Amino acid sequence: MDMKLDPVLTEIRAVREAYADRFAGDIRGMLADLYLRQKQGGRKTVSRPPRTIKVIHQESAVPGNRPASRST
């Protein structure tokens, strides 16, 4: 089956490849450039604190392991 390529996706991929080529694929260089552009943009940015992750107790995470029952 002959699939027709989406021209918008084709353009986005070409821009992404050209940007990566400018930095020889170096992700740190790309991130530094993006942060610089963000700073130079003059827009207000919002930083949020990291989300907390609920910790599961190890003994309850083991399959078949059930918590001890309490007797009253």
QUIZINOR-V790304 format. One record per backbone hydrogen bond with DSSP energy under -0.5 kcal/mol. CO is the residue of the C=O (numbers start at 0). NH is the residue of the N-H. If there is no record, write none. Layout:
CO NH
CO NH
//
This chain:
0 2
5 9
6 10
7 11
8 12
9 13
10 14
11 15
12 16
13 17
14 18
15 19
16 20
17 21
18 22
19 22
19 24
20 23
22 25
24 26
25 29
26 30
27 31
28 32
29 33
30 34
31 35
32 36
33 37
34 38
35 39
36 40
38 41
56 59
56 60
57 60
57 61
61 64
63 65
//
